[in-house]
Amino acid sequence: MKKVLVSVINNISTDQRIAKVCASLENNGYEISIIGTDLYGLPPLRRRYQTQRFPLFFQKGFLLFAEFNFKLFWKLLFQSDKDTILLSNDLDSLFPNYLISKIKKIPLVFDSHEIYSELPSVQERFSQKIWRKLEKFLIPKMKYFYTVSESYADFFEKKYKNRPIIVRNMPFLQKNDDFPLDFDLPKKSNKTQKILIYQGAVSAGRGIDKMIQAMQFIENAQLWIIGEGLEKTEYENLAKKLNLTQKIFFLGTILPEKLKKITPLADAGLCLEEDLGLSYRFALPNKLFDYIHSEIPVLGTNLPEIENLVKKYGIGETIDNHSLKNIAENTQKLLSNGKDFYKNCLKTAKNELNWEAEEPKLLSLFDSIVK
């Protein structure tokens, strides 16, 4: 039983966690096949294992999840066999995986990237009740279960009496220097101008709109926003309204291989998640580790997991609230200190917080299934 059939609603070309998990499993003798979607387009893929991305007619809302779950069920049914381990990523792919695991009597592993029922997008909506019912029904049944942070694990244990293993979402130590950077980046207006970078989903609750407004008060700096999302057009219009188009640049989706070359060019990375429900409150965002491995200091929020990491390693500054003054003052402080001020702390964090340190926990879980 060494075949792993991975499923996720995301576009697998930009999901770095799934890429790392699959690379680790494949390097240790597992046969990998991923099922993803065309959500947010079809960027090119370079993977050694089998990948497939099926089209979704609906790209948002309830119909998106209904269509995805229906199509995923049939793909899992015909592509799995008695030697398959199912790997479901997040609650939105878990139900069809659970059904197939019962029908075919094969093991199911669940990777919870977040607390799905507590996401801002479902807060105080009817859909939140559905996700909570699914969590209540499914999560106590998960024998093989891991998540991304201590706080998430505490939540699942308290709420559903099932504590997952913690496998944090950290980059590999080694660099992919063979990937060319054929990408036009914004030009600096002068040699001393600083670069702030945000990378990730361009959506509500990430503090992006607050940072755009704060740029009015931050001198001699650019903001690069990398990623796609439902709020991108709104944030582009906000930058235009504030006459900040010469200071704020939206670079769209960039493949992770290229992003690893771009992020180190920045002077600071932004991780300004807002407290919009438990999923965000207890989040340990991927971009935080990407900034550490690019050796750029971090401006983070005072949410538990983010603040603990920033302060423990001394890798940047944190804000107490999302007022424009607070953001601007702490950004200016970080930029005035400069990258060299945080250099040694970032190197220490990088050498401790990496995928090589997390991988053994993942492999131990999968190896316990095949023994």
VEXPA-536359 format. One line per 5 residues: number of its first residue (from 0); their letters; for each residue y negated, x negated, z negated of N, C-alpha, C. Coordinates in steps of 0.1 Angstrom, whole numbers, plus 5000, padded with zeros to 4 digits. Example, Ala and Ser with C-alpha at 12.3 -4.5 7.8 and 13.67 -1.06 7.14 Angstrom:
BEGIN
0	as	5057,4868,4922,5045,4877,4922,5033,4868,4922; 5022,4872,4929,5011,4863,4929,5000,4871,4921
REM end
This chain:
BEGIN
0	mkkvl	5012,4991,5000,5000,5000,5000,4988,4991,5000; 4984,4986,5012,4973,4977,5013,4962,4982,5022; 4963,4994,5027,4953,4999,5036,4943,5007,5028; 4930,5005,5030,4919,5012,5023,4911,5019,5033; 4910,5032,5032,4902,5041,5040,4890,5045,5033
5	vsvin	4878,5039,5037,4865,5041,5030,4857,5052,5037; 4851,5060,5029,4842,5070,5035,4829,5071,5027; 4818,5074,5035,4805,5075,5030,4796,5083,5039; 4787,5090,5034,4778,5098,5043,4767,5089,5049; 4764,5078,5043,4754,5069,5048,4757,5063,5062
10	nistd	4747,5058,5068,4749,5049,5080,4754,5036,5075; 4766,5032,5078,4772,5020,5072,4766,5007,5076; 4758,5008,5086,4751,4995,5091,4741,4990,5081; 4736,4998,5072,4726,4993,5063,4730,4995,5048; 4743,4999,5046,4748,5000,5032,4754,4987,5028
15	qriak	4746,4979,5020,4751,4966,5017,4762,4966,5006; 4762,4976,4998,4773,4977,4987,4786,4979,4994; 4787,4988,5003,4800,4991,5010,4804,4978,5018; 4794,4971,5024,4798,4959,5032,4804,4949,5023; 4798,4947,5011,4804,4937,5002,4818,4941,4996
20	vcasl	4819,4954,4993,4832,4958,4988,4843,4956,4998; 4840,4960,5011,4850,4959,5022,4853,4944,5025; 4842,4936,5025,4845,4922,5027,4854,4916,5016; 4852,4919,5004,4860,4914,4993,4874,4918,4994; 4876,4931,4997,4890,4936,4998,4897,4930,5010
25	enngy	4890,4929,5022,4896,4923,5034,4900,4909,5031; 4891,4901,5025,4894,4887,5022,4906,4886,5013; 4910,4896,5006,4921,4895,4997,4933,4904,5001; 4934,4905,5015,4946,4910,5020,4947,4925,5023; 4936,4932,5021,4936,4947,5023,4931,4950,5038
30	eisii	4938,4960,5044,4933,4964,5057,4923,4975,5055; 4911,4973,5061,4899,4981,5059,4896,4990,5071; 4893,5002,5068,4888,5011,5079,4877,5020,5072; 4865,5020,5078,4854,5028,5073,4851,5040,5081; 4848,5051,5075,4843,5063,5081,4829,5066,5076
35	gtdly	4819,5065,5086,4805,5068,5082,4800,5078,5092; 4786,5079,5093,4780,5089,5101,4768,5082,5109; 4762,5090,5117,4750,5086,5125,4737,5089,5118; 4738,5092,5105,4726,5096,5097,4716,5084,5098; 4703,5087,5103,4693,5078,5105,4696,5068,5116
40	glppl	4704,5072,5126,4706,5064,5138,4719,5056,5138; 4720,5048,5149,4732,5040,5151,4729,5025,5154; 4723,5018,5144,4721,5004,5146,4734,4996,5149; 4733,4985,5156,4745,4978,5159,4753,4973,5147; 4766,4971,5148,4774,4967,5137,4782,4954,5141
45	rrryq	4783,4945,5131,4791,4933,5133,4801,4932,5121; 4812,4938,5123,4822,4938,5112,4836,4934,5117; 4843,4927,5109,4857,4922,5113,4867,4933,5112; 4864,4944,5106,4874,4955,5103,4869,4967,5111; 4878,4977,5111,4876,4989,5119,4864,4998,5113
50	tqrfp	4855,5002,5121,4844,5011,5117,4843,5022,5126; 4839,5034,5121,4836,5045,5129,4825,5053,5123; 4816,5059,5132,4805,5067,5127,4804,5079,5135; 4807,5090,5129,4808,5103,5136,4794,5110,5136; 4791,5117,5146,4777,5124,5147,4776,5136,5138
55	lffqk	4764,5138,5133,4761,5149,5125,4750,5157,5132; 4753,5170,5134,4743,5179,5141,4732,5181,5131; 4735,5184,5119,4725,5186,5108,4722,5173,5101; 4709,5170,5100,4705,5157,5094,4699,5159,5080; 4698,5171,5075,4693,5172,5061,4698,5186,5055
60	gfllf	4697,5187,5042,4699,5200,5035,4714,5203,5034; 4717,5215,5029,4730,5220,5026,4740,5219,5038; 4734,5222,5050,4743,5222,5062,4747,5208,5065; 4739,5198,5062,4743,5184,5064,4756,5181,5056; 4756,5184,5043,4767,5181,5035,4779,5190,5038
65	aefnf	4777,5202,5042,4788,5211,5046,4795,5205,5059; 4787,5202,5069,4793,5196,5081,4800,5183,5078; 4794,5174,5070,4800,5161,5067,4813,5163,5060; 4814,5171,5050,4826,5173,5042,4837,5179,5051; 4834,5189,5060,4844,5195,5068,4849,5185,5078
70	klfwk	4841,5177,5085,4845,5167,5094,4853,5156,5087; 4848,5152,5075,4855,5141,5068,4869,5145,5064; 4871,5157,5060,4884,5162,5056,4894,5160,5067; 4891,5164,5079,4900,5163,5090,4903,5148,5094; 4892,5140,5093,4894,5126,5097,4903,5119,5086
75	llfqs	4901,5122,5074,4910,5117,5063,4924,5122,5065; 4926,5134,5068,4939,5140,5070,4947,5133,5080; 4941,5130,5092,4948,5124,5103,4949,5109,5102; 4940,5102,5095,4939,5088,5095,4946,5081,5082; 4950,5089,5073,4956,5084,5061,4971,5086,5061
80	dkdti	4978,5078,5054,4993,5079,5053,4997,5075,5039; 5010,5074,5037,5016,5071,5024,5012,5057,5019; 5007,5048,5028,5003,5034,5024,4988,5033,5022; 4981,5044,5022,4966,5044,5021,4961,5045,5007; 4950,5038,5004,4942,5040,4993,4929,5046,4998
85	llsnd	4925,5057,4993,4912,5063,4996,4901,5058,4987; 4890,5054,4993,4878,5050,4986,4866,5059,4990; 4862,5067,4980,4851,5076,4982,4838,5070,4976; 4827,5070,4984,4815,5065,4979,4805,5077,4976; 4802,5079,4964,4793,5090,4959,4800,5104,4960
90	ldslf	4794,5112,4952,4799,5126,4950,4799,5134,4963; 4790,5131,4972,4789,5139,4984,4801,5137,4993; 4809,5127,4991,4822,5125,4999,4834,5127,4991; 4833,5130,4978,4844,5130,4969,4854,5142,4971; 4849,5154,4973,4858,5165,4974,4869,5164,4985
95	pnyli	4865,5161,4997,4875,5160,5007,4885,5149,5004; 4880,5138,4998,4889,5127,4994,4899,5132,4984; 4894,5139,4974,4903,5145,4964,4914,5154,4969; 4910,5162,4978,4920,5172,4985,4930,5164,4992; 4926,5154,5000,4936,5146,5007,4945,5138,4998
100	skikk	4939,5133,4987,4948,5125,4978,4958,5134,4971; 4955,5147,4969,4965,5156,4964,4975,5160,4974; 4971,5163,4986,4979,5168,4997,4990,5157,5000; 4985,5144,5001,4994,5134,5006,4999,5125,4994; 4995,5128,4982,4999,5121,4970,4997,5106,4971
105	iplvf	4984,5103,4975,4980,5089,4976,4968,5086,4966; 4966,5074,4962,4956,5071,4952,4942,5072,4958; 4933,5076,4949,4919,5078,4952,4910,5069,4943; 4901,5061,4948,4892,5053,4941,4878,5059,4943; 4870,5061,4933,4857,5066,4934,4846,5056,4929
110	dshei	4836,5054,4938,4825,5045,4936,4813,5053,4935; 4807,5055,4923,4795,5063,4921,4783,5054,4921; 4775,5055,4932,4764,5046,4933,4752,5052,4924; 4753,5064,4921,4742,5071,4913,4748,5083,4906; 4739,5090,4898,4743,5102,4892,4738,5113,4901
115	yselp	4747,5118,4910,4743,5126,4921,4736,5139,4916; 4741,5145,4906,4736,5158,4901,4722,5157,4895; 4718,5145,4892,4705,5142,4886,4695,5136,4895; 4697,5136,4908,4688,5130,4918,4675,5139,4918; 4664,5133,4921,4651,5141,4922,4652,5152,4933
120	svqer	4659,5149,4944,4660,5158,4955,4667,5171,4952; 4675,5171,4941,4682,5184,4937,4677,5190,4924; 4667,5183,4918,4662,5188,4905,4657,5203,4906; 4662,5211,4896,4658,5225,4895,4660,5233,4908; 4670,5230,4915,4674,5237,4927,4688,5243,4925
125	fsqki	4691,5253,4933,4705,5258,4932,4715,5248,4935; 4712,5239,4944,4722,5228,4948,4726,5220,4936; 4716,5218,4926,4720,5210,4915,4731,5216,4907; 4732,5229,4906,4743,5236,4899,4756,5233,4906; 4756,5233,4920,4768,5230,4927,4773,5216,4924
130	wrkle	4764,5206,4925,4768,5192,4923,4773,5190,4908; 4767,5197,4899,4771,5196,4885,4785,5202,4883; 4788,5213,4890,4801,5219,4889,4812,5210,4896; 4808,5203,4907,4817,5194,4913,4820,5182,4904; 4809,5177,4898,4811,5166,4888,4820,5170,4877
135	kflip	4818,5181,4871,4826,5186,4860,4840,5188,4864; 4843,5192,4876,4856,5194,4881,4863,5181,4884; 4856,5172,4891,4862,5161,4897,4862,5148,4889; 4851,5145,4882,4850,5132,4875,4860,5130,4864; 4863,5140,4856,4874,5138,4846,4887,5135,4852
140	kmkyf	4889,5138,4864,4902,5136,4871,4903,5122,4877; 4892,5114,4878,4892,5101,4884,4899,5090,4876; 4911,5086,4880,4918,5075,4874,4912,5062,4877; 4908,5060,4890,4902,5047,4894,4888,5050,4898; 4879,5044,4889,4865,5049,4889,4856,5037,4885
145	ytvse	4846,5034,4894,4836,5024,4890,4822,5028,4894; 4812,5022,4888,4798,5025,4890,4789,5013,4889; 4776,5015,4890,4767,5003,4892,4760,4998,4880; 4760,5006,4869,4752,5001,4858,4758,5006,4845; 4754,5000,4834,4759,5003,4820,4754,5017,4817
150	syadf	4742,5020,4820,4736,5033,4816,4743,5045,4824; 4747,5043,4836,4755,5053,4844,4768,5055,4837; 4775,5044,4833,4788,5044,4827,4787,5052,4814; 4776,5050,4806,4774,5057,4794,4773,5072,4796; 4765,5075,4807,4763,5089,4810,4777,5096,4813
155	fekky	4785,5090,4822,4797,5096,4826,4807,5097,4814; 4807,5087,4806,4816,5088,4794,4812,5099,4784; 4799,5100,4782,4794,5110,4773,4795,5124,4778; 4792,5126,4791,4792,5139,4797,4806,5144,4801; 4815,5135,4806,4828,5139,4812,4840,5132,4806
160	knrpi	4837,5124,4795,4848,5117,4788,4856,5108,4797; 4850,5102,4807,4856,5093,4816,4847,5081,4818; 4850,5070,4813,4841,5058,4814,4846,5049,4826; 4837,5048,4836,4841,5039,4847,4839,5024,4845; 4846,5016,4853,4843,5002,4853,4829,5000,4859
165	ivrnm	4823,4989,4854,4809,4986,4860,4810,4974,4870; 4807,4977,4882,4806,4967,4893,4792,4968,4898; 4784,4959,4894,4770,4959,4898,4768,4955,4912; 4757,4960,4918,4756,4958,4933,4747,4945,4935; 4753,4934,4935,4746,4921,4936,4750,4914,4949
170	pflqk	4741,4906,4955,4743,4899,4967,4753,4887,4965; 4759,4883,4976,4767,4871,4976,4757,4859,4974; 4762,4848,4968,4754,4836,4967,4751,4829,4980; 4761,4829,4989,4760,4821,5001,4750,4829,5011; 4744,4821,5019,4734,4827,5029,4740,4828,5043
175	nddfp	4736,4837,5050,4740,4839,5064,4729,4833,5073; 4729,4820,5074,4718,4813,5081,4720,4814,5096; 4731,4818,5101,4734,4818,5115,4728,4830,5122; 4722,4840,5115,4717,4852,5121,4703,4850,5126; 4699,4851,5138,4685,4848,5143,4675,4859,5138
180	ldfdl	4663,4854,5136,4652,4863,5132,4643,4865,5144; 4647,4875,5152,4639,4878,5164,4631,4891,5160; 4621,4890,5152,4614,4901,5146,4600,4897,5145; 4591,4905,5150,4576,4903,5149,4571,4908,5136; 4566,4899,5128,4561,4902,5115,4546,4903,5115
185	pkksn	4540,4911,5106,4525,4911,5106,4519,4898,5103; 4507,4895,5109,4500,4883,5107,4491,4883,5095; 4490,4872,5088,4481,4871,5077,4467,4870,5082; 4458,4876,5075,4443,4875,5079,4438,4861,5075; 4444,4854,5065,4440,4841,5061,4452,4834,5055
190	ktqki	4452,4821,5053,4463,4813,5048,4467,4817,5034; 4457,4821,5026,4460,4824,5012,4464,4838,5009; 4464,4847,5019,4468,4861,5017,4482,4862,5012; 4484,4870,5002,4498,4872,4996,4505,4884,5003; 4518,4884,5002,4526,4894,5008,4534,4901,4997
195	liyqg	4533,4914,4996,4541,4922,4987,4551,4930,4996; 4564,4931,4991,4574,4937,4999,4581,4948,4992; 4583,4959,4998,4592,4970,4993,4603,4972,5004; 4616,4972,4999,4627,4974,5008,4636,4985,5002; 4640,4994,5010,4649,5005,5006,4645,5018,5012
200	avsag	4650,5029,5007,4647,5042,5012,4632,5046,5010; 4626,5051,5020,4612,5055,5020,4612,5069,5016; 4613,5072,5003,4614,5085,4998,4607,5087,4985; 4605,5100,4981,4598,5103,4969,4604,5097,4957; 4596,5093,4947,4601,5088,4934,4603,5073,4934
205	rgidk	4600,5066,4945,4602,5052,4945,4589,5044,4942; 4578,5052,4939,4565,5046,4936,4558,5041,4948; 4563,5044,4960,4556,5039,4972,4542,5044,4974; 4541,5057,4972,4528,5063,4974,4517,5058,4964; 4522,5055,4951,4513,5049,4941,4509,5035,4945
210	miqam	4518,5028,4951,4515,5014,4955,4506,5014,4966; 4507,5023,4976,4498,5024,4987,4484,5026,4982; 4482,5035,4973,4469,5038,4967,4464,5026,4959; 4472,5020,4952,4468,5008,4944,4463,4996,4953; 4468,4996,4965,4464,4985,4974,4449,4985,4977
215	qfien	4442,4996,4974,4427,4997,4975,4421,4987,4965; 4428,4983,4954,4422,4975,4944,4429,4962,4943; 4437,4958,4952,4444,4945,4951,4439,4937,4962; 4433,4926,4959,4426,4917,4968,4435,4907,4975; 4432,4905,4988,4438,4894,4996,4453,4895,4996
220	aqlwi	4458,4907,4999,4473,4909,4999,4476,4920,5010; 4488,4918,5015,4494,4928,5024,4506,4934,5017; 4510,4946,5021,4522,4953,5017,4531,4956,5029; 4543,4951,5028,4553,4954,5039,4563,4964,5033; 4564,4975,5040,4574,4986,5036,4585,4986,5046
225	igegl	4597,4983,5041,4608,4981,5050,4619,4992,5047; 4622,5001,5057,4632,5011,5055,4627,5024,5061; 4636,5034,5061,4633,5047,5066,4636,5058,5056; 4630,5070,5058,4633,5081,5049,4624,5092,5052; 4626,5103,5045,4619,5116,5048,4604,5115,5045
230	ektey	4600,5106,5037,4585,5105,5033,4578,5095,5042; 4584,5089,5051,4577,5078,5058,4565,5082,5065; 4566,5093,5073,4554,5098,5080,4542,5102,5070; 4546,5108,5059,4536,5112,5049,4529,5099,5044; 4536,5089,5041,4531,5076,5036,4523,5069,5046
235	enlak	4527,5069,5059,4519,5063,5069,4506,5070,5070; 4505,5083,5069,4493,5091,5070,4484,5088,5058; 4490,5086,5046,4482,5082,5034,4475,5069,5036; 4483,5059,5042,4476,5046,5044,4465,5047,5054; 4466,5056,5065,4456,5058,5074,4444,5065,5068
240	klnlt	4446,5075,5059,4436,5082,5053,4427,5073,5044; 4434,5063,5038,4427,5054,5029,4422,5042,5036; 4423,5041,5049,4418,5030,5058,4425,5017,5053; 4438,5018,5051,4445,5006,5047,4455,5001,5057; 4453,5005,5070,4463,5001,5080,4463,4986,5083
245	qkiff	4453,4979,5079,4452,4964,5080,4459,4957,5069; 4462,4965,5058,4468,4959,5046,4482,4964,5044; 4486,4975,5050,4499,4981,5047,4506,4983,5061; 4519,4977,5061,4526,4978,5074,4540,4984,5071; 4544,4993,5080,4557,4999,5079,4566,4993,5090
250	lgtil	4576,4986,5085,4584,4978,5095,4597,4985,5099; 4600,4997,5093,4612,5004,5097,4625,4998,5092; 4636,5002,5098,4649,4997,5094,4651,4983,5099; 4655,4974,5091,4659,4960,5094,4673,4957,5089; 4681,4952,5098,4695,4949,5094,4695,4939,5082
255	peklk	4705,4941,5073,4705,4932,5061,4705,4917,5064; 4712,4914,5075,4713,4899,5079,4699,4894,5082; 4690,4902,5089,4677,4898,5092,4668,4899,5079; 4670,4909,5071,4662,4911,5059,4663,4899,5050; 4675,4893,5049,4677,4881,5041,4668,4869,5044
260	kitpl	4663,4869,5057,4654,4859,5061,4640,4863,5059; 4637,4876,5059,4623,4881,5058,4619,4882,5043; 4627,4887,5034,4623,4889,5020,4618,4876,5014; 4624,4864,5016,4619,4852,5009,4605,4848,5013; 4600,4854,5024,4586,4851,5029,4576,4858,5020
265	adagl	4580,4868,5012,4571,4876,5004,4567,4868,4991; 4556,4872,4985,4552,4866,4972,4557,4874,4960; 4561,4887,4963,4566,4895,4952,4573,4907,4958; 4583,4912,4950,4590,4924,4955,4588,4936,4945; 4587,4948,4951,4584,4960,4943,4596,4968,4940
270	cleed	4597,4972,4927,4608,4980,4923,4602,4991,4913; 4595,5001,4918,4586,5009,4911,4592,5024,4909; 4605,5025,4907,4611,5038,4906,4604,5046,4895; 4603,5059,4897,4597,5068,4887,4608,5075,4879; 4604,5080,4867,4614,5087,4859,4615,5101,4863
275	lglsy	4622,5103,4874,4624,5117,4879,4638,5122,4878; 4643,5122,4865,4657,5126,4863,4666,5114,4859; 4677,5117,4854,4686,5106,4848,4691,5096,4859; 4693,5101,4871,4698,5091,4881,4688,5080,4884; 4675,5083,4884,4665,5073,4886,4662,5065,4873
280	rfalp	4662,5073,4861,4659,5066,4849,4669,5055,4846; 4682,5057,4849,4692,5047,4846,4696,5038,4858; 4688,5039,4868,4692,5032,4881,4690,5016,4879; 4698,5009,4886,4697,4995,4887,4697,4992,4902; 4685,4993,4908,4684,4993,4923,4689,4980,4930
285	nklfd	4695,4982,4942,4700,4970,4950,4688,4960,4952; 4677,4966,4955,4666,4957,4959,4662,4947,4948; 4664,4951,4936,4661,4942,4925,4668,4929,4926; 4681,4930,4929,4690,4918,4931,4686,4911,4944; 4683,4918,4954,4679,4912,4967,4666,4903,4965
290	yihse	4657,4908,4957,4645,4900,4954,4649,4887,4946; 4657,4889,4936,4662,4877,4928,4668,4867,4937; 4677,4871,4946,4684,4861,4955,4675,4856,4965; 4664,4862,4968,4653,4857,4977,4643,4848,4970; 4645,4848,4956,4637,4840,4947,4622,4843,4948
295	ipvlg	4620,4857,4948,4606,4862,4947,4605,4870,4934; 4594,4868,4927,4592,4876,4914,4591,4891,4917; 4594,4899,4906,4595,4913,4907,4584,4920,4899; 4579,4931,4905,4570,4940,4898,4579,4953,4896; 4583,4955,4884,4592,4966,4881,4586,4977,4872
300	tnlpe	4593,4988,4871,4589,4998,4861,4595,4996,4848; 4591,5003,4838,4597,5002,4824,4609,5011,4822; 4616,5015,4832,4628,5022,4831,4639,5012,4825; 4648,5017,4817,4657,5009,4809,4664,4997,4816; 4671,5000,4827,4679,4990,4833,4670,4980,4840
305	ienlv	4659,4985,4847,4650,4976,4854,4643,4967,4844; 4637,4973,4834,4629,4965,4824,4638,4955,4817; 4650,4959,4813,4658,4950,4806,4661,4937,4814; 4664,4939,4827,4667,4928,4835,4655,4919,4838; 4643,4925,4840,4631,4917,4843,4627,4909,4831
310	kkygi	4628,4915,4819,4624,4908,4807,4634,4898,4802; 4647,4902,4803,4658,4893,4799,4657,4879,4806; 4655,4880,4819,4654,4867,4827,4640,4862,4830; 4630,4870,4826,4616,4865,4829,4613,4863,4843; 4617,4873,4852,4616,4871,4866,4604,4879,4872
315	getid	4595,4884,4864,4584,4891,4869,4576,4899,4858; 4570,4910,4862,4562,4918,4853,4567,4932,4854; 4564,4940,4844,4567,4955,4844,4555,4963,4841; 4554,4975,4846,4543,4984,4844,4547,4994,4833; 4537,4999,4825,4540,5009,4815,4539,5023,4821
320	nhslk	4532,5025,4831,4530,5038,4838,4526,5036,4852; 4525,5046,4860,4522,5045,4874,4507,5048,4877; 4499,5046,4868,4484,5047,4871,4481,5036,4881; 4471,5039,4889,4467,5029,4899,4462,5016,4893; 4454,5018,4882,4449,5006,4875,4460,4997,4869
325	niaen	4470,5004,4863,4481,4996,4857,4489,4988,4868; 4491,4995,4879,4499,4989,4890,4490,4977,4896; 4478,4979,4898,4469,4969,4904,4468,4957,4895; 4465,4959,4882,4464,4948,4873,4476,4940,4872; 4488,4946,4871,4500,4938,4869,4504,4931,4882
330	tqkll	4501,4938,4893,4503,4931,4906,4494,4919,4907; 4482,4920,4904,4472,4909,4905,4477,4898,4895; 4482,4901,4883,4487,4891,4874,4498,4884,4880; 4508,4891,4885,4520,4885,4891,4516,4875,4903; 4507,4880,4911,4503,4872,4923,4495,4860,4918
335	sngkd	4487,4861,4908,4479,4850,4903,4488,4839,4896; 4498,4844,4889,4508,4834,4884,4515,4826,4895; 4518,4833,4906,4524,4826,4917,4539,4825,4916; 4546,4822,4928,4560,4822,4928,4566,4810,4920; 4559,4799,4919,4564,4788,4912,4565,4791,4897
340	fyknc	4556,4799,4892,4556,4803,4878,4570,4809,4873; 4576,4816,4883,4589,4823,4880,4601,4816,4885; 4599,4805,4892,4609,4799,4900,4622,4796,4892; 4621,4789,4881,4632,4785,4873,4640,4797,4868; 4633,4807,4863,4639,4820,4858,4646,4827,4869
345	lktak	4641,4827,4881,4647,4834,4893,4660,4826,4896; 4660,4813,4896,4672,4805,4899,4683,4808,4889; 4679,4809,4876,4689,4812,4866,4695,4825,4868; 4687,4835,4870,4692,4849,4873,4701,4849,4885; 4697,4842,4896,4705,4842,4908,4719,4836,4906
350	nelnw	4719,4826,4898,4732,4819,4895,4741,4827,4886; 4736,4837,4879,4744,4845,4870,4747,4859,4876; 4737,4864,4884,4738,4878,4889,4741,4877,4904; 4754,4877,4907,4758,4876,4921,4772,4883,4923; 4775,4885,4935,4787,4893,4938,4800,4885,4935
355	eaeep	4799,4872,4935,4810,4864,4931,4814,4866,4917; 4804,4870,4908,4807,4873,4894,4813,4887,4892; 4809,4896,4901,4813,4910,4900,4826,4913,4907; 4829,4905,4918,4841,4908,4926,4854,4908,4918; 4857,4900,4909,4870,4900,4902,4872,4914,4895
360	kllsl	4862,4921,4891,4864,4934,4885,4869,4944,4895; 4863,4943,4907,4867,4952,4918,4881,4950,4922; 4884,4937,4924,4898,4933,4928,4908,4937,4918; 4905,4935,4906,4914,4939,4895,4918,4954,4895; 4908,4962,4898,4910,4977,4899,4920,4980,4910
365	fdsiv	4917,4974,4922,4925,4977,4934,4939,4971,4933; 4940,4959,4927,4953,4953,4925,4962,4961,4915; 4955,4968,4906,4963,4976,4896,4970,4988,4903; 4964,4992,4915,4970,5003,4922,4983,4999,4930; 4982,4987,4936,4993,4983,4945,5004,4976,4937
370	k	5002,4973,4925,5013,4967,4917,5024,4977,4914
REM end
